[in-house]
Amino acid sequence: MKKDDFLYLNLILLHVGIGFVIFLVPFLAKIYGYFIFIFGAFYIIKKQNKNNEALIAAAYVVGSEVFLRMTGGNPLYEISKYGVIAYIFLGMYFSGFSKGATPYWIFLLLLIPSVVLTTFVLNFETEMRNTIAFNISGPVCLGIASIYTFRRKIPLDQMNNILLSMGLPIISCMVYLSFFAPNIRELITGTGSNSQTSGGFGPNQVATILGMGMFIFFSRIILESRTKFMIAMNLIIALNITYRGVLTFSRGGMITGLLMIVLLLFFLYSKSNFKGRVKLNYIFGLVCFALMITWAYTSFQTGGLIDKRYANQDALGRAKASKFTGREDIAKQEIDIFLKNPIFGVGVGKGVEERSMMTGEDALVSHDEITRMLAEHGTLGIICLLILFFTPLVLYLENKFNMYLLCFVVFWFLTINHAAMRTAAPAFVYSLALLNVNFGFVNKKKEISNEVLKY
């Protein structure tokens, strides 16, 4: 076994062990959570962010967030977003930030009016600090991280290390879920999202991070597996994460992860030379076959209920009235609120109270960041969304060789449409799309070098 393979195996086994030990001794999740944040800061300071250690540490926090939430290991519920912000500030201290990141300064400034408005309009019984933090911490995390990453040059191997850092705690989450819900047939009786197979936590958030993990390890099969041992290991990890993600019965995260894989394969295929395309054909066939086997096994384990879930049917095979489990009603209500308050919106966090008044019932928190921005930030929210959508596309037109850019933007856009910005993942992954990744191209014909396509 090569030295790199041995080190990689040790990292994988360490995080398999973390997932198993925390399942056996839940209290250790607290120690693990504190250790992550303390060690991350120490790691950045010791290395002085010479190789963007701030992004590596932040990526680990992002990857561990859902796992720590489901096991009670987070010191504070929103601490992962604060942790990412703190690490990015440390990175800025040692390495500065982009002077050209004006769009994201504007983005952050445009968030302020609705925050100020909130201090005047929230109901007295509403806990103001927590309400504002819950709704604004995601956008603020995105803005600050983007100011750091905007056009920052980074080599491909460093980019892959950042993704691996995010993926390792996802392995721990996958192992924990495997022991938490070993008897699948006894737990699944319908086609709704299942908290029992999601570690007792929100299936939407769990599926989102597992979908990201699926993409990370499938991408490593293509870009970072230089031996058969590495291919086999990454394939096993990717398929297990996929299996656990599908079992949450939450579709958004898994569809997003699959689309990211398709985009990556399409990009590599279109930019590769003939030899690279031959290799990609083999990889594509292997991935398709493995996914088909995984889906067939999942269908067998769930008695065919997973097929009905993705066909939007109930357990009896009848089509469900809503394709989005009622979230479209919340989105429509938020659009109505925007139309009544088009300039500054109703204020951060006020949207829930407004919807409660409209329906006469307790309103659920929005799952759609786009309509939430419209309702709570008004026209300023539209400008913010336009900045977020078009800035990375402009960067893509400048450098069409960034294989990850579109994948990351798609993850951000689809995730905020079904899971808002409940976790730090969409904010941080979006910021990674702004990096200027050096891939090492072979010639002016814009073909990816064989160095990138070594398996």
N, C-alpha and C positions, 0 to 999 in steps of 0.2 A: 504494500500500500504506500502510495506517495505521501510525502510530508503534508502537502496541502489537503489531501483527502483525509488524512488522520486528524488534522486540526478541525476540519469541517465536521467530521463524524463526532468529535468530542463536543463541539458546540451544540450539535443536534441532540446528543444524548443528555447533555446538561439540561437542556430545556424540556426534554421528555421527562427527566427526573423532577424538574421543578413542578410540572403539571401534576405528576403522580403524588409527590410529597405534599403538595398543598391540598390535594383531594383527601389524603389521609389525615393531615393535621391542618385544618382550615386557618387556625390562628397564624400560621407561618405566612399567609398572604399579606398580613400587615407588615411583617418584617421585610418581605420581598418588596412591597410597595415603597416603604421608606428607603430601603437600600437603593432602589432604582434612581430616585430623585437625588439622593446624597452622592452616590457614586457618579452619576451623570455630570453633576457640577464639578466634582473633583477631577474627572476625566478631561473635561474641557479646559479647566484651569491649568492642569499639569501639562497638557499638550499645547496650550496656548492657541488652540484652534488652527494649527498649521495645515491640517488636512481636513478642514471642515468638520471637526469632531462635534461641533454644535448640532449639525444636521444628523450625525450618527446617533448622538444621545437623544435628540428629539424624536427621531424615528423609532427608537426603542420604546420611548414613553407612549407614542401613538399606538404601536403594536400591542402594548400591554394594557392599554386603557380598559377595554371591554373585559378582559380577563380579570383585572383587579376589581372592576365594578361588580362582576358576578360573584366574586369570592370575598367581597368586603375588604379588599386590601388597599383601596385608595384612601389616603388621609382625608381628602375632601373630594366630593363628587366631581367637581369640575377641575380638579388639580392638574389633570393631564394637559389641558389647554394652557393653564398658568405655567406649567413646567416647560412646555414648548416655548412660550413667550420668554421665560427666564433664560433658557438655554440660547435662544436666538440673540437676546441682549448680550449675553456673554460672548457669543460669536462676533457680534458687532464691536464689542470692546476690543477684542484682539485683532479682528480682520476688517473692521469697518463695514459699511453698507453701500449699496449702489446709489450713486448720485443721480442716476437716470430714472429712479423708481418713482417719478412724480405721480403717475396714475394712482399708485397705492397710498401716497400721502393724501391725495385728494379723496380717495375712497374712505380713509379713516376720518378725515375732517367732515365728510358728508354724513357720517354716523352720529355726530355730536348733537345736532338740533333735536332729533327724536329722543335722545337720551335725556336732554334737558327738559323736553316737553313731558317726559314720563314722570319727572319729579313733581309735576303739578296735577297730573290727571289720574294717577293710580288710586284705587280705592284705599281707604285708611287701613282696612284689615289686611291688605296685601303687603307682604314683606318686600319692601322696595329693593333692597340691596340684592337679595337672592334672585328676584325676578329679572332685574336688569342684567345681572351677571349671567344668568342662564341663557338669556336671549342674545346678548351682545358679545359674549366671550369668544364664540366661534368666529364671527366676522373680524373681530380685533386680532385674534390669533392669525387668521389668514392674512390680514393686512401687514402685520409686523413681520411675519415669516417671508412674505413676498418682497418686502423692502430689502431684506437680507439676500434673498436668492436671485433677484432680478438681474439677469444677464451675467451672473457670477459664473466664471469658467470652472469646469470640473471635469476630470477624466472619467471615462466610462467605468473603469474598475472601482473608482470611488463611489460612483452612482450606484453600482450594484451592491457595494458594501452598505450603503444607506438603506437600500431595500432589504438586504439580508437582516440588518439590525431591526427593521420593522417586522420581518417575518419570523424571527426566532421566538419571541413571546407568543406569537400566534400558534406556534407548535405546542407550547405549554397549554394554551387554551384548548386546542384540539384534543390533547391527551386528557385534560381534565373532563371535557365533555364525554369522552369515551368511557370513563369510569363513572361519571355522574349518571349517565343514562345507557347502561349496557343492554337492557332488554327493550329493544325498540318496539316490537310488536305489541307489548303490553301498554306502552305509553301513547301510541298513536291510534286514535279512534275516529278522527275526523280530518278535514282538509284545511283547517285554520292554522295560523301560526302557532307553534307549540313551544311554550316556555320550558316544558319538561325536558325536551331534547336540546334546549339552549342554556343549560346550566341553571335553570330557575330564573333566568334574566330575560330581558327583552329580545325576542327573536330577530327583530329588525336590525338592532345594533350588532348582534352576534353574527348574523348573516353578512352584514356589511364588511366587518373586519375579516371574516373567513373568506369572503369573495376576494378581498385584497390579497390575502395569503395565498389563495389559489393562483392568482395571477403572478405573484412573486416567485413561487416555486416552479410554475410552468415556464416562466421566463428564464429561470436559472437552468432549466433543462436545455434551452436553446443557446444561451449565451455564456453560461458558467460551468458547464459539465464537459470537462475535457477527457474524462475516462468513462468507461462503462459503469464503473462503480458509482460515480457521481450521477450519471443519468438515472441509474436504478434508484439511488437514494432520493433524489429530488422528485422522481416520479411517484414513489411510494408516499412521500410527504404530501405532494400536491393532491393525489387521489384521496388520501385520508381526510385532508382538509375539505376537499370538495364534498365527500360523503357526509361529513358532519355538517357542512353548510347547507346542503340540500335537506337534511333531516330537520332543520329548523322550520321548514315549511314557509319560510319568508323568502319571497322570490327576488325582490329588488337587488339585494347584495350579490346573489349568485349570477343573475343575468348580467349585472354590471361587470363582474369579474370575467365572465365568459366573453363578453364583448371586447374587453380590454385585450384578452388573449388573441382574439380574431384580428384586432387592429394591429397588434404587434407583429403577428405572422404576415399579414398583408403588407405591412411596411417593409419588413425584412425581405420578403419575396420580391417586391417591386424594386428594391435597391440592390439586390445581390447579383453577382455574376452567375454564370451557368453552374459552376461547381457548388456555389452556395445554395442555389435553388434545388439542386439534386438532394443536398443534405436536408434542406427544409422540407422537401417532399416526404422524406422518411420520418422526420420529426412530426410533421403534420399528421401523417398516417398513424403514427404511434399514439399521439395525443387523442385523436378521434376514437381510435379503438379502445384506449384506456377509459375515456369518458363514457363510451357506450356500455362498457362492462360495469363501470361504477353506477351508471343510471339503472341498468338492468338489476343489479344487486340491491340498490335502494328500493326499486319498485317491488322486488320480491319481499324485502324486509317490511315494507309498509303495506303489503297486500294490495298494491296498485293505487293506494291513496295519493301517492306523490304525483302520479300521472294525472289524476283528477284535479289536484291542486294547481298544476301548471296549465291545465285546460280550463281553469276557473269553474270547476264543478264542486258540488258538495259530495259527501260520502256516498250518496245514492246515485251519483252521476247526473244530477240536475244542474243546469247552468245557474250560477249565482247572479242575483240582480245587479250587484256592483262588482266591477272588475278591480276596484281599488279599495275595497273594504271600507267604504264610506268616506275616504279621505277627500274625494272630489267635492263632497258637500262642504267640508271645511274650506277648501280652496275657493269655492264659489262665494262663501260668506266673506272671506278675506278680500276678494275682489270687490264685493259690494261695499265693504268698509273703505277700501281705497277710493272708490268713486265718490263716496261721501266726504272723504278727507284727502283730496288729491295732492296737496302741497307737502305737508310735513307728516302725513299719516296721523295715527292716533297715539303714537308713542311706543317705545320699546316695552313689550310685555302687556300692553293694554289691549292687544287684539283678542286675547282670551276672554277678558272681561266683556268686551264689546260683543263677541259672539255669544257669550252666555246671556247677555241682555236680549239679543236677537231671537234666541231659541227658547229662552225661559228655562234652560237646563244648564247643568254644569258642562262647560265646554272643554274638549280635549285640547292639549297643546298641539300646535300645528306640526305636520310632518313635511310641509313644503316650504323651504326657505325662500323661494321666489315669491310666492303669494304672501308670505309673512312680511318680507321686505316691502312689498307694495302696501300692505295694510298699515304697517307700523312706521314706515319711513316715507311713504308717499312718493312723490316725483323724485326726491333725492334717492330713494331706494332704487328707482329705475335706472338712474345715472350710475349708481354703484354697480348694479348688475351688468350694465353695458360695459363698464370698465373691466369687470372681471371676465366677461365673455370675450371681448375683442382684443384685449392686450396680449394674451398668449397666442391668439391667431395671427397677430401681427408678427410676433416673434417666430412663429412657424414659417411665415412667408419669407422672413429673413434667413432662416436656417431650416430647410426642409429635411435635414438629416437627423433631427432629434427624434429618435424612435419612440421615446417615452412620452413626448409632449402631448400628443393627442390622447394617448391612453390615460394620462393623469387628468387632463381636462374632462374627459368623458366620465371618469370616476367621480370627480367633483360634481359635475352637472347632474348626473343621474342620482347620485347619493343625496344631494340636497333636495331632490324632487320626491324622495320617498322616506328619507330619514332626517331631513333638515340638517342642522349642524350640531346634533346632540353630542357628537364625539369630535375629537380633534382631527380625525383622519381626513375628512374632505378638505379642511383648511390647510393642513400640512402637505397633503399630496398635491393640492393645487399649486402651492408654492414651489414644489419640486419641478413643475412643468416650466417654470421660468428660468431654470438653470441652463447655462450654455454648455452642453455636454460635448466633450471632445471625443469623437468616435474613431478617428484615424482612418481616413478614406484613401483609396488607392489611386484614384485618378480623376480627371475632370469629367468623366462620364457618370460620376456620382454613384459609384458602386461601393458597397460596404466591403471593407478589406477582409481577407481571410482570417485576420487576427480576431475580428469580432465573431466570426462564424466557426470558431474552433469548438468542437464538442468533446 
